[in-house]
Amino acid sequence: MGARVLAVAAAHARILARRRTALLLLALLPLAFYGALYRHSPHAITTAGVLSAFSAGGALILGRLLVLELAALGISAVTSAVMIAGTRPAHPGEVLAGVILTGAVAVPLGLALGALLPRELEAVLVLIGIVGIQVTTQPDTVISKLLPFHAAAQLLDAATSTPVTLWPRLAASVGYAAALLAITWAAWRRRATARHATSPPSPACEA
């Protein structure tokens, strides 16, 4: 099982390596928003941190998850470093934690959307909608609390205001990620079963 996961991860890494320009643009997207907002909005860190979900979520489940989470971790480190250097928040650790949690949830979300929706464009549009609502909704509303990046956004907000406890936000993000992975697994199993049921029998079976 472990060798199979690593083989899938290596194959997916090669696919991502051939899309270097797209990956670079995805990585620069949250930093572009941060650059546009950091001198004009007190929520520049929160907005850019949550928007890093595009970088992680846009790009066989365990192998793909391994590669994308590693990519998300690298993107999170760079994004956090730029925002900490630019804004110099009172609590820089909250920035790093918030951006890492955003990536940790964004990857399972991207996988789930890809598994549930038949076309990549539809999955991307849903991801845009989720991130857009998360960024524009007031954090104390019910809908904000139900969205996947709420816990990460709380940490990002706390970077420039009152610190919050990490562990409840970490638990919420891990729980959300686990639920999304379960949905992804179920969707992939269903697709595999449907393909197997509709595929023509082999000559050996007919004989």
Contacts in CASP RR format, 6 or more apart in sequence:
PFRMAT RR
TARGET T0000
AUTHOR 0000-0000-0000
METHOD contacts of the structure
MODEL  1
MGARVLAVAAAHARILARRRTALLLLALLPLAFYGALYRHSPHAITTAGV
LSAFSAGGALILGRLLVLELAALGISAVTSAVMIAGTRPAHPGEVLAGVI
LTGAVAVPLGLALGALLPRELEAVLVLIGIVGIQVTTQPDTVISKLLPFH
AAAQLLDAATSTPVTLWPRLAASVGYAAALLAITWAAWRRRATARHATSP
PSPACEA
4 60 0 8 1.000
5 60 0 8 1.000
5 62 0 8 1.000
5 63 0 8 1.000
5 66 0 8 1.000
6 63 0 8 1.000
6 66 0 8 1.000
8 60 0 8 1.000
8 62 0 8 1.000
8 63 0 8 1.000
8 64 0 8 1.000
9 62 0 8 1.000
9 63 0 8 1.000
9 64 0 8 1.000
9 66 0 8 1.000
9 67 0 8 1.000
12 63 0 8 1.000
12 64 0 8 1.000
12 67 0 8 1.000
12 68 0 8 1.000
13 67 0 8 1.000
16 23 0 8 1.000
16 59 0 8 1.000
16 67 0 8 1.000
16 71 0 8 1.000
19 59 0 8 1.000
22 59 0 8 1.000
23 59 0 8 1.000
23 71 0 8 1.000
26 54 0 8 1.000
26 55 0 8 1.000
26 58 0 8 1.000
26 59 0 8 1.000
26 75 0 8 1.000
27 55 0 8 1.000
27 75 0 8 1.000
27 78 0 8 1.000
27 79 0 8 1.000
29 51 0 8 1.000
29 52 0 8 1.000
29 54 0 8 1.000
29 55 0 8 1.000
30 48 0 8 1.000
30 49 0 8 1.000
30 51 0 8 1.000
30 52 0 8 1.000
30 54 0 8 1.000
30 55 0 8 1.000
30 79 0 8 1.000
31 48 0 8 1.000
31 78 0 8 1.000
31 79 0 8 1.000
31 82 0 8 1.000
33 44 0 8 1.000
33 47 0 8 1.000
33 48 0 8 1.000
33 51 0 8 1.000
34 44 0 8 1.000
34 45 0 8 1.000
34 47 0 8 1.000
34 48 0 8 1.000
34 49 0 8 1.000
34 79 0 8 1.000
34 82 0 8 1.000
34 83 0 8 1.000
35 44 0 8 1.000
35 48 0 8 1.000
37 43 0 8 1.000
37 44 0 8 1.000
37 47 0 8 1.000
37 48 0 8 1.000
38 44 0 8 1.000
38 45 0 8 1.000
38 83 0 8 1.000
38 86 0 8 1.000
38 87 0 8 1.000
41 47 0 8 1.000
42 160 0 8 1.000
43 157 0 8 1.000
44 83 0 8 1.000
44 87 0 8 1.000
45 83 0 8 1.000
45 87 0 8 1.000
45 89 0 8 1.000
45 95 0 8 1.000
45 156 0 8 1.000
45 159 0 8 1.000
45 160 0 8 1.000
46 135 0 8 1.000
46 153 0 8 1.000
46 156 0 8 1.000
46 157 0 8 1.000
47 135 0 8 1.000
48 79 0 8 1.000
48 83 0 8 1.000
49 79 0 8 1.000
49 83 0 8 1.000
49 98 0 8 1.000
49 99 0 8 1.000
49 102 0 8 1.000
49 152 0 8 1.000
49 156 0 8 1.000
50 102 0 8 1.000
50 131 0 8 1.000
50 134 0 8 1.000
50 135 0 8 1.000
50 149 0 8 1.000
50 152 0 8 1.000
50 153 0 8 1.000
50 156 0 8 1.000
51 131 0 8 1.000
51 135 0 8 1.000
52 75 0 8 1.000
52 76 0 8 1.000
52 79 0 8 1.000
52 99 0 8 1.000
52 102 0 8 1.000
52 103 0 8 1.000
52 106 0 8 1.000
53 102 0 8 1.000
53 103 0 8 1.000
53 105 0 8 1.000
53 106 0 8 1.000
53 109 0 8 1.000
53 127 0 8 1.000
53 130 0 8 1.000
53 131 0 8 1.000
53 149 0 8 1.000
54 106 0 8 1.000
54 127 0 8 1.000
54 128 0 8 1.000
54 131 0 8 1.000
55 72 0 8 1.000
55 75 0 8 1.000
55 79 0 8 1.000
55 103 0 8 1.000
55 106 0 8 1.000
56 68 0 8 1.000
56 71 0 8 1.000
56 72 0 8 1.000
56 75 0 8 1.000
56 76 0 8 1.000
56 102 0 8 1.000
56 103 0 8 1.000
56 106 0 8 1.000
56 107 0 8 1.000
57 68 0 8 1.000
57 72 0 8 1.000
57 103 0 8 1.000
57 106 0 8 1.000
57 107 0 8 1.000
57 109 0 8 1.000
57 110 0 8 1.000
57 111 0 8 1.000
57 127 0 8 1.000
58 106 0 8 1.000
58 110 0 8 1.000
58 124 0 8 1.000
58 127 0 8 1.000
59 68 0 8 1.000
59 71 0 8 1.000
60 188 0 8 1.000
61 111 0 8 1.000
61 181 0 8 1.000
61 184 0 8 1.000
61 185 0 8 1.000
61 188 0 8 1.000
64 111 0 8 1.000
65 107 0 8 1.000
65 108 0 8 1.000
65 111 0 8 1.000
65 181 0 8 1.000
68 107 0 8 1.000
68 111 0 8 1.000
69 103 0 8 1.000
69 104 0 8 1.000
69 107 0 8 1.000
72 103 0 8 1.000
72 104 0 8 1.000
72 106 0 8 1.000
72 107 0 8 1.000
73 100 0 8 1.000
73 103 0 8 1.000
75 103 0 8 1.000
76 96 0 8 1.000
76 99 0 8 1.000
76 100 0 8 1.000
76 102 0 8 1.000
76 103 0 8 1.000
77 96 0 8 1.000
79 99 0 8 1.000
80 92 0 8 1.000
80 95 0 8 1.000
80 96 0 8 1.000
80 99 0 8 1.000
80 100 0 8 1.000
83 89 0 8 1.000
83 95 0 8 1.000
83 99 0 8 1.000
84 92 0 8 1.000
84 95 0 8 1.000
84 96 0 8 1.000
87 159 0 8 1.000
87 160 0 8 1.000
89 95 0 8 1.000
89 159 0 8 1.000
89 160 0 8 1.000
90 159 0 8 1.000
90 160 0 8 1.000
90 161 0 8 1.000
91 158 0 8 1.000
91 159 0 8 1.000
91 160 0 8 1.000
91 163 0 8 1.000
92 159 0 8 1.000
93 159 0 8 1.000
94 155 0 8 1.000
94 156 0 8 1.000
94 158 0 8 1.000
94 159 0 8 1.000
94 163 0 8 1.000
94 164 0 8 1.000
95 155 0 8 1.000
95 156 0 8 1.000
95 159 0 8 1.000
97 155 0 8 1.000
97 166 0 8 1.000
97 169 0 8 1.000
97 170 0 8 1.000
98 152 0 8 1.000
98 153 0 8 1.000
98 155 0 8 1.000
98 156 0 8 1.000
98 169 0 8 1.000
99 152 0 8 1.000
99 156 0 8 1.000
101 149 0 8 1.000
101 151 0 8 1.000
101 152 0 8 1.000
101 155 0 8 1.000
101 169 0 8 1.000
101 170 0 8 1.000
101 173 0 8 1.000
102 149 0 8 1.000
102 152 0 8 1.000
102 156 0 8 1.000
103 152 0 8 1.000
104 173 0 8 1.000
104 174 0 8 1.000
104 177 0 8 1.000
105 148 0 8 1.000
105 149 0 8 1.000
105 152 0 8 1.000
105 173 0 8 1.000
105 176 0 8 1.000
105 177 0 8 1.000
105 180 0 8 1.000
106 148 0 8 1.000
106 149 0 8 1.000
107 177 0 8 1.000
108 176 0 8 1.000
108 177 0 8 1.000
108 178 0 8 1.000
108 180 0 8 1.000
108 181 0 8 1.000
108 184 0 8 1.000
109 127 0 8 1.000
109 130 0 8 1.000
109 148 0 8 1.000
109 180 0 8 1.000
110 123 0 8 1.000
110 127 0 8 1.000
110 180 0 8 1.000
111 180 0 8 1.000
111 181 0 8 1.000
111 184 0 8 1.000
112 180 0 8 1.000
112 181 0 8 1.000
112 183 0 8 1.000
112 184 0 8 1.000
112 187 0 8 1.000
113 123 0 8 1.000
113 126 0 8 1.000
113 127 0 8 1.000
114 120 0 8 1.000
114 123 0 8 1.000
114 184 0 8 1.000
115 183 0 8 1.000
115 184 0 8 1.000
115 187 0 8 1.000
115 188 0 8 1.000
115 191 0 8 1.000
116 123 0 8 1.000
116 183 0 8 1.000
116 187 0 8 1.000
117 123 0 8 1.000
117 126 0 8 1.000
130 147 0 8 1.000
130 148 0 8 1.000
131 149 0 8 1.000
133 143 0 8 1.000
133 147 0 8 1.000
134 144 0 8 1.000
134 147 0 8 1.000
134 148 0 8 1.000
134 149 0 8 1.000
134 150 0 8 1.000
134 153 0 8 1.000
137 143 0 8 1.000
137 144 0 8 1.000
137 147 0 8 1.000
138 144 0 8 1.000
139 150 0 8 1.000
139 153 0 8 1.000
139 154 0 8 1.000
139 157 0 8 1.000
144 150 0 8 1.000
144 153 0 8 1.000
148 176 0 8 1.000
148 180 0 8 1.000
150 172 0 8 1.000
151 168 0 8 1.000
151 169 0 8 1.000
151 170 0 8 1.000
151 172 0 8 1.000
151 173 0 8 1.000
151 176 0 8 1.000
152 169 0 8 1.000
152 173 0 8 1.000
154 164 0 8 1.000
154 169 0 8 1.000
155 164 0 8 1.000
155 166 0 8 1.000
155 169 0 8 1.000
158 164 0 8 1.000
END
